[in-house]
Amino acid sequence: MPNDMKETIAKAMLTLLMERHVKKLTVKDIVEQCHITRQAFYYHFEGIPELIRWMVEGYFEQVLQNVMAQESMEEGLRCFFVMAINAIPYLEQGMDSNYRDDLERLLRQCFQRFFALGLEKKHYYANCTGSEIKVILRYHSRAVLGLLQEWTKEDTDQLDQIVHTVYRLIAEGIPPK
């Protein structure tokens, strides 16, 4: 069995979601797509939710590496948005499947982790208590997730402006007029 069997299984799942638009994804579908046994699937993953978690976390680690390599938080936020926008077609298909709740929970966790690392790196909200920071992280992660869930072509055309506004909200706060 090749070392990259997890990748093979993940690609089979993406093929089913993207090319065949499977809404009720099963282990049987995946093992047939990648020509392995159920036993081989279960050797690598406990089930489809674990496979989804492995895929999302792997992509998220790539995003984090790219974001943290940027010189400024605003550039990092732009990188985050670009990579998230590129993942939207896959996420939309995943949201149309029977694993929507698992995927939404994972995305919220990943977004919170992203903001936690970014805020920690830049020492934002240093004067806030731990409980205040938890609320701030939930707020920012859900706000950005909400933006991305309703993303349009016009938003892509305005990406730099949107990123700058979100950055200002996080870093400076924008007082009401």
C-alpha positions as CSV (number, residue, x, y, z in Angstrom):
1,M,0.0,0.0,0.0
2,P,1.5,3.4,-1.0
3,N,2.6,5.8,1.7
4,D,0.3,8.4,0.3
5,M,-2.9,6.3,0.7
6,K,-4.5,9.1,2.8
7,E,-3.9,11.4,-0.1
8,T,-5.4,8.9,-2.5
9,I,-8.5,8.5,-0.3
10,A,-8.8,12.3,0.1
11,K,-8.6,12.8,-3.7
12,A,-11.3,10.1,-4.2
13,M,-13.5,12.1,-1.8
14,L,-12.9,15.3,-3.7
15,T,-13.6,13.6,-7.0
16,L,-16.9,12.4,-5.7
17,L,-17.9,15.8,-4.3
18,M,-16.6,17.9,-7.2
19,E,-17.1,15.8,-10.3
20,R,-20.0,13.6,-9.4
21,H,-21.7,16.0,-7.0
22,V,-22.5,13.2,-4.5
23,K,-24.7,14.6,-1.7
24,K,-24.8,11.5,0.5
25,L,-21.2,10.5,0.7
26,T,-20.5,7.0,2.0
27,V,-17.3,5.0,2.7
28,K,-18.5,2.6,0.1
29,D,-18.5,5.4,-2.5
30,I,-15.0,6.4,-1.5
31,V,-13.4,2.9,-1.5
32,E,-15.0,2.2,-4.9
33,Q,-13.6,5.5,-6.3
34,C,-10.1,4.8,-5.2
35,H,-10.2,1.0,-5.6
36,I,-9.3,0.0,-2.1
37,T,-11.1,-2.2,0.5
38,R,-13.2,-0.8,3.4
39,Q,-10.6,-2.3,5.7
40,A,-7.9,-0.1,4.0
41,F,-10.0,2.9,4.4
42,Y,-10.6,2.2,8.1
43,Y,-6.9,1.5,8.6
44,H,-6.3,5.2,7.8
45,F,-9.4,6.9,9.0
46,E,-12.1,6.0,11.6
47,G,-14.7,7.4,9.3
48,I,-15.6,10.2,6.9
49,P,-15.7,12.9,9.6
50,E,-12.0,12.1,10.5
51,L,-11.1,12.1,6.8
52,I,-12.8,15.6,6.4
53,R,-10.9,16.8,9.5
54,W,-7.6,15.5,8.2
55,M,-8.2,17.2,4.8
56,V,-9.3,20.5,6.3
57,E,-6.5,20.6,8.9
58,G,-3.9,19.7,6.2
59,Y,-5.0,22.6,4.0
60,F,-5.3,24.9,7.0
61,E,-1.6,24.1,7.9
62,Q,-0.6,25.2,4.4
63,V,-2.6,28.4,4.8
64,L,-1.0,29.1,8.2
65,Q,2.5,28.6,6.8
66,N,1.8,30.9,4.0
67,V,0.1,33.5,6.2
68,M,2.8,33.5,8.8
69,A,5.5,34.0,6.1
70,Q,4.0,37.4,5.2
71,E,5.7,40.5,6.6
72,S,2.6,42.2,7.9
73,M,-0.6,41.1,9.5
74,E,-2.6,42.8,6.7
75,E,-0.6,40.9,4.0
76,G,-1.1,37.7,6.0
77,L,-4.9,38.4,6.2
78,R,-4.9,38.9,2.4
79,C,-3.1,35.6,1.9
80,F,-5.7,33.9,4.2
81,F,-8.5,35.4,2.2
82,V,-7.0,34.3,-1.2
83,M,-6.5,30.7,0.0
84,A,-10.0,30.6,1.5
85,I,-11.5,31.9,-1.7
86,N,-9.7,29.2,-3.7
87,A,-11.2,26.6,-1.4
88,I,-14.8,27.9,-1.7
89,P,-15.8,25.5,-4.5
90,Y,-14.7,22.5,-2.5
91,L,-16.3,23.8,0.7
92,E,-19.6,24.5,-1.1
93,Q,-19.7,20.9,-2.3
94,G,-18.9,19.7,1.2
95,M,-21.6,21.8,2.6
96,D,-24.1,20.2,0.2
97,S,-23.2,16.8,1.5
98,N,-24.4,15.0,4.6
99,Y,-21.3,16.2,6.4
100,R,-22.2,19.9,6.5
101,D,-22.2,20.1,10.4
102,D,-18.8,18.4,10.7
103,L,-17.3,20.7,8.1
104,E,-18.8,23.9,9.6
105,R,-17.5,23.0,13.1
106,L,-14.0,22.3,11.7
107,L,-14.0,25.6,9.8
108,R,-15.0,27.6,12.9
109,Q,-12.2,25.9,14.8
110,C,-9.6,26.5,12.1
111,F,-10.7,30.2,11.8
112,Q,-10.5,30.7,15.6
113,R,-7.0,29.1,15.6
114,F,-5.9,31.4,12.8
115,F,-7.1,34.5,14.6
116,A,-5.6,33.2,17.9
117,L,-2.2,32.8,16.3
118,G,-2.3,36.1,14.5
119,L,-3.4,38.0,17.5
120,E,-0.8,36.3,19.7
121,K,1.9,37.0,17.2
122,K,1.1,40.7,16.9
123,H,0.2,41.1,20.6
124,Y,-3.2,42.5,19.8
125,Y,-5.6,42.8,22.7
126,A,-2.8,42.5,25.2
127,N,-4.9,44.4,27.8
128,C,-7.9,42.0,27.5
129,T,-8.7,39.2,29.8
130,G,-8.7,35.6,28.7
131,S,-12.5,35.5,28.5
132,E,-12.6,38.7,26.5
133,I,-10.1,37.3,24.0
134,K,-12.3,34.2,23.6
135,V,-15.3,36.4,22.7
136,I,-13.1,38.4,20.3
137,L,-11.8,35.3,18.6
138,R,-15.3,33.9,18.2
139,Y,-16.5,37.2,16.8
140,H,-13.7,37.7,14.3
141,S,-13.7,34.0,13.1
142,R,-17.4,34.0,12.6
143,A,-17.5,37.4,10.9
144,V,-14.8,36.3,8.4
145,L,-16.5,32.9,7.9
146,G,-19.8,34.8,7.3
147,L,-18.1,37.0,4.7
148,L,-16.6,34.0,2.9
149,Q,-19.9,32.1,2.9
150,E,-21.6,34.9,1.0
151,W,-18.5,35.7,-1.2
152,T,-19.3,37.1,-4.7
153,K,-17.3,37.9,-7.8
154,E,-17.7,41.6,-6.8
155,D,-16.1,40.8,-3.5
156,T,-13.1,39.3,-5.3
157,D,-12.8,42.4,-7.3
158,Q,-12.8,44.4,-4.1
159,L,-10.5,42.0,-2.2
160,D,-7.9,44.5,-1.2
161,Q,-10.5,46.9,0.2
162,I,-12.3,44.2,2.1
163,V,-9.0,42.9,3.6
164,H,-8.0,46.4,4.6
165,T,-11.3,47.0,6.3
166,V,-11.2,43.6,8.1
167,Y,-7.6,44.4,9.2
168,R,-8.6,47.8,10.5
169,L,-11.5,46.2,12.5
170,I,-9.1,43.7,14.0
171,A,-6.1,45.9,14.6
172,E,-7.5,49.4,15.2
173,G,-11.2,49.1,15.6
174,I,-13.3,51.5,13.5
175,P,-15.1,54.0,15.7
176,P,-18.6,55.0,14.7
177,K,-19.0,58.5,13.1
